[in-house]
Amino acid sequence: MIGLQFYPDKVIHALIKELPNPKWSNEFAMVYICYSKENLTTIFEKFRGIAWVNGNSFLQEKVIRDNLPLDINWYRNRTKTSSYKYVPEAYLSKLELKRYALNTCKTYISQFEKFINKFPNHTIIELSEQEIRTYLQQLIQQKKSHSYINQAINSIKFYYETVMGMPNRFYSIERPRKQQKLPNVLAKEDILKMIDTTKNIKHKCIISLLYSSGLRRSELLELKITDIDSSSMLIKVRQAKGNKDRYTILNQTVLDNLRAYYKLYKPKLYLFESIKSEKKYSASSVLKIVNQAAKKAKINQSVHPHMLRHSFATHLLEEGIDLRYIQVLLGHSSSKTTEIYTHVAIKKFKNIKDLLI
């Protein structure tokens, strides 16, 4: 059965009577109807725009992630002003409990605060589906990217569904269609030129690893000295995207450079650490290193670290490596994600026979 509890309200009571065969339970002191997907859908549709449906005691909680505990106390300790609305404590607590990645926390907090501050005369509890739709329409009119709008939707859904415990069907939002953009890829010659023109051994290792092992920038920064397995010529990538461990390949030239780098810098824990402390290297520093190397190599386009990962996958595909192996090396859950590189593997196109000859 589906039990229905509500504060005394004539409108809600009238709508309850319109549900399929509602009955009263003296034992549980609530109205109930038979459980079915159709009846559950009817409830959400019947009360849409009239009342929030809180299914916290009815629907199961989402699984807690395996990420390490994170520190987001900076958001609690911010200097606050009366003219700005901040995420409620329950929002921060739930992010910690669910162990979301730090970058995800930053995005959710930032996006949700932008949403609630668009309606300064409303408390959060007063915001309804209409305000959500109005806000998203404004983002579309401002020509925000698809990913930006999806981040906004996720931050809002997190509050109502995960923090407040409302079911994931308490409102319907049409997400923007995902754009199919091809990844930007560098020529192998350009990447080798970037590495050759980089004289700092630490910087050379960073660029080489991003390319030759197909690492994400975040994965590179999380690498520890013990993750480099020279005997098997493998690199262990721990708790990568999707909270999964994987192995990727280690190039001999990179290993030689890493040994020279280790003797000079002597990192303690992380493979790449800040000079001033034993903390891991910063993401902005990696971006700066890649940008400077591209300029020295006279590459006439904007280059970012993820382009080296794209190039890794594309060049492997052009060399005839099976797509399944590339999927494993990249850590993709679905082969569909990896298949996008078939669209940019130019050498493969050149091998296609001319049908007009």
C-alpha positions in Angstrom: 0.0 0.0 0.0 0.9 3.7 -0.4 0.2 5.6 2.8 -0.6 9.3 2.6 0.0 11.7 5.5 -0.7 15.4 5.2 -1.5 18.5 7.2 -5.2 19.4 7.3 -6.0 21.1 4.0 -9.3 21.3 2.2 -7.7 21.3 -1.3 -5.4 18.3 -0.6 -8.3 16.5 1.1 -10.5 17.0 -2.0 -7.7 15.7 -4.3 -7.2 12.7 -2.0 -10.8 11.7 -2.7 -10.1 11.8 -6.5 -7.4 9.1 -6.1 -8.2 5.5 -7.0 -10.2 3.9 -4.1 -8.7 5.7 -1.1 -9.2 4.2 2.3 -8.6 5.2 5.9 -6.4 3.1 8.2 -7.2 3.5 11.9 -4.0 1.5 12.8 -1.7 3.9 11.0 -3.9 7.0 11.1 -3.5 7.8 7.4 -5.2 7.4 4.0 -3.9 4.7 1.8 -4.3 3.3 -1.7 -3.0 0.2 -3.4 0.6 0.3 -4.5 1.2 0.3 -8.3 3.3 2.3 -10.7 0.1 3.7 -12.1 -1.1 4.9 -8.7 2.3 6.3 -7.8 2.3 8.3 -11.1 -1.2 9.5 -10.4 -0.2 10.9 -7.0 2.7 12.9 -8.5 0.5 14.2 -11.3 -2.4 15.0 -9.0 -0.4 17.1 -6.6 1.9 18.8 -9.2 2.0 22.5 -8.4 -0.2 22.0 -5.3 2.1 20.4 -2.8 5.6 18.9 -2.5 5.5 15.1 -2.3 8.0 13.9 0.3 8.8 10.2 -0.2 11.6 10.0 2.3 10.0 7.1 4.2 8.7 5.4 1.1 11.6 5.4 -1.4 15.1 4.1 -0.7 18.1 6.3 -0.2 20.7 6.4 -2.9 24.0 4.5 -2.3 26.7 6.4 -0.5 29.8 6.8 -2.6 33.3 5.5 -1.8 35.2 8.8 -2.0 37.3 9.7 0.9 35.7 12.2 3.5 36.1 15.7 2.3 36.4 19.1 4.0 34.0 21.7 2.9 34.1 23.7 6.1 35.3 26.7 4.0 31.7 27.1 2.9 30.4 27.1 6.5 33.1 29.6 7.6 32.6 32.1 4.8 32.0 35.8 5.8 28.3 36.1 5.3 26.1 39.0 4.3 22.4 39.5 4.9 21.8 40.3 1.2 23.0 36.9 0.0 21.3 33.5 0.5 23.6 30.6 1.3 23.0 26.8 0.9 21.4 25.4 4.1 23.5 23.4 6.5 21.5 20.3 5.6 22.8 20.6 2.0 26.5 20.7 3.1 25.9 17.8 5.6 24.4 15.6 2.9 27.3 16.3 0.5 29.7 15.1 3.2 27.5 12.1 4.1 27.3 11.0 0.5 31.1 11.7 0.0 30.7 13.5 -3.2 34.0 14.5 -4.9 35.3 18.0 -3.9 34.8 19.4 -7.4 31.2 18.1 -7.5 30.6 19.8 -4.1 31.9 23.1 -5.3 29.8 22.9 -8.5 26.6 22.0 -6.6 27.0 24.7 -3.9 27.8 27.4 -6.4 25.0 26.4 -8.8 22.3 26.0 -6.1 23.2 29.4 -4.5 22.9 31.1 -7.9 19.4 29.5 -8.2 18.1 30.6 -4.8 19.5 34.1 -5.1 17.5 34.6 -8.3 14.5 34.8 -6.1 15.5 37.1 -3.2 11.9 37.5 -2.0 11.2 33.8 -1.6 12.4 31.4 1.0 13.7 28.1 -0.3 10.6 26.3 0.9 8.4 28.7 -1.1 10.2 28.0 -4.4 8.1 25.7 -6.6 8.4 23.9 -9.9 7.4 27.2 -11.7 10.4 29.1 -10.2 12.7 26.2 -11.3 11.4 26.3 -14.8 11.7 30.1 -14.9 15.3 30.0 -13.8 16.2 27.3 -16.3 14.6 29.3 -19.1 16.7 32.3 -18.1 19.8 30.2 -18.4 18.8 29.1 -21.9 18.1 32.7 -22.9 21.5 33.7 -21.6 22.9 31.0 -23.9 24.5 29.0 -21.1 26.2 25.8 -22.3 24.4 22.4 -22.1 26.8 21.3 -19.3 26.2 24.5 -17.3 22.4 23.9 -17.4 22.8 20.3 -16.5 24.9 21.3 -13.5 22.2 23.7 -12.4 19.5 21.0 -12.7 21.6 18.5 -10.8 22.3 21.0 -7.9 18.6 21.7 -7.6 17.6 18.0 -7.8 20.2 17.2 -5.1 18.5 19.6 -2.7 14.9 18.4 -3.2 15.6 14.7 -3.8 18.6 13.9 -1.6 18.5 16.6 1.1 14.7 16.8 1.4 14.1 13.2 0.5 11.6 13.9 -2.2 11.2 11.2 -5.0 13.0 11.9 -8.3 9.7 12.4 -10.0 8.5 15.2 -7.9 8.9 17.5 -10.9 9.8 17.0 -14.5 12.5 19.0 -16.2 13.4 18.6 -19.9 17.2 18.5 -20.0 19.0 20.0 -22.9 20.0 17.5 -25.6 23.6 16.5 -25.2 25.8 18.0 -27.8 28.0 15.6 -29.8 31.2 17.6 -30.0 34.3 15.9 -31.4 37.3 16.0 -29.1 40.2 18.3 -30.1 43.3 16.3 -30.9 46.9 17.3 -31.4 49.3 15.8 -34.0 51.8 13.4 -32.5 54.6 15.6 -33.9 53.3 18.6 -32.0 53.1 16.8 -28.7 56.7 15.5 -29.1 57.8 19.0 -29.8 56.0 20.2 -26.6 57.9 17.6 -24.6 61.3 18.3 -26.3 61.1 22.1 -25.8 60.3 21.6 -22.1 63.6 21.7 -20.3 62.3 21.4 -16.7 62.3 17.7 -15.9 59.3 17.9 -13.6 57.3 19.7 -16.3 58.5 17.2 -19.0 57.3 14.3 -16.9 53.9 15.9 -16.4 53.3 16.5 -20.1 54.7 13.0 -21.0 52.4 11.2 -18.5 49.3 13.1 -19.6 49.9 12.0 -23.1 51.6 8.6 -23.0 49.3 7.2 -20.2 46.1 8.9 -21.2 45.6 10.4 -17.7 43.1 12.9 -16.6 44.6 16.0 -14.9 42.9 15.0 -11.6 44.3 11.4 -11.9 47.8 12.7 -12.5 47.7 14.9 -9.4 46.4 12.0 -7.2 49.3 9.7 -8.3 51.5 8.5 -5.5 55.1 7.3 -5.8 53.9 3.7 -5.0 51.5 3.8 -8.0 54.4 3.6 -10.5 55.1 -0.1 -11.1 58.3 -0.2 -13.1 58.5 -4.0 -13.0 55.2 -4.4 -14.9 55.5 -1.0 -16.7 52.1 0.0 -15.4 50.6 2.9 -13.5 47.8 2.3 -11.0 45.1 4.9 -11.1 43.2 4.9 -7.8 39.6 5.9 -7.3 39.3 7.6 -10.7 36.1 8.9 -12.2 33.3 6.6 -11.1 35.3 5.6 -8.0 37.1 2.8 -9.9 40.7 1.7 -9.8 42.4 0.8 -13.1 45.8 0.3 -14.7 47.3 2.2 -17.6 50.6 1.9 -19.5 54.0 3.3 -18.4 56.4 4.3 -21.2 60.1 3.5 -20.8 61.2 7.0 -21.8 58.8 8.4 -19.2 60.1 6.0 -16.6 63.7 7.2 -17.2 62.6 10.8 -16.9 60.7 10.0 -13.7 63.8 8.5 -12.1 65.8 11.6 -13.0 63.0 13.8 -11.6 62.8 11.7 -8.4 66.6 12.1 -7.7 66.3 15.9 -8.1 63.0 16.7 -6.4 62.7 13.8 -3.9 58.8 13.8 -3.5 57.6 12.3 -0.2 54.1 11.0 -0.9 52.5 12.3 -4.1 54.4 11.9 -7.3 54.1 15.6 -8.0 54.1 17.8 -4.9 54.2 21.5 -4.3 57.8 22.9 -3.7 56.7 24.7 -0.6 54.9 21.7 1.0 54.3 18.0 0.7 50.8 18.7 -0.7 50.0 17.5 -4.2 50.6 19.8 -7.1 47.8 22.2 -8.1 45.6 21.8 -11.2 46.2 25.4 -12.3 50.0 24.7 -12.3 49.5 21.8 -14.7 47.3 23.9 -17.0 50.0 26.6 -17.0 52.7 24.0 -17.8 50.8 22.6 -20.8 50.0 26.1 -22.1 53.6 27.3 -21.9 54.8 24.1 -23.6 52.3 24.6 -26.5 53.5 28.2 -27.0 57.1 27.1 -27.1 56.2 24.4 -29.6 54.5 27.2 -31.7 51.1 25.4 -31.7 48.6 28.0 -32.9 45.6 26.9 -30.8 44.5 26.8 -27.2 45.9 23.6 -25.6 44.6 22.1 -22.3 45.6 19.0 -20.4 42.6 16.9 -21.5 43.6 17.3 -25.2 46.7 15.2 -24.4 44.3 12.4 -23.2 42.2 12.7 -26.3 45.3 12.5 -28.4 46.5 9.4 -26.6 43.3 7.6 -27.4 43.2 8.8 -31.0 46.8 7.9 -31.8 46.4 4.4 -30.3 43.3 3.9 -32.5 45.2 5.0 -35.5 48.0 2.5 -34.7 45.4 -0.3 -34.8 44.9 -0.9 -31.1 41.6 -2.5 -30.4 38.9 -0.1 -29.1 38.2 -2.3 -26.1 41.8 -2.0 -24.9 41.6 1.8 -25.3 38.4 1.8 -23.3 40.1 -0.1 -20.4 43.2 2.2 -20.5 40.9 5.3 -20.4 38.7 3.9 -17.7 35.5 4.4 -19.6 32.4 2.5 -18.3 30.8 2.4 -21.7 32.3 1.6 -25.1 30.1 4.3 -26.6 32.2 7.0 -24.8 35.4 5.6 -26.4 33.8 5.2 -29.8 33.9 9.0 -30.3 37.6 8.7 -31.1 36.8 6.7 -34.3 35.5 10.1 -35.7 38.9 11.8 -35.3 41.3 8.9 -36.2 42.3 10.5 -39.5 44.9 7.8 -40.5 42.1 5.2 -40.6 40.2 7.4 -43.1 43.3 7.4 -45.4 43.3 3.6 -45.6 39.8 3.5 -46.9 39.8 2.3 -50.6 38.7 4.8 -53.2 35.4 3.3 -54.4 35.5 5.3 -57.7 38.7 3.6 -58.9 
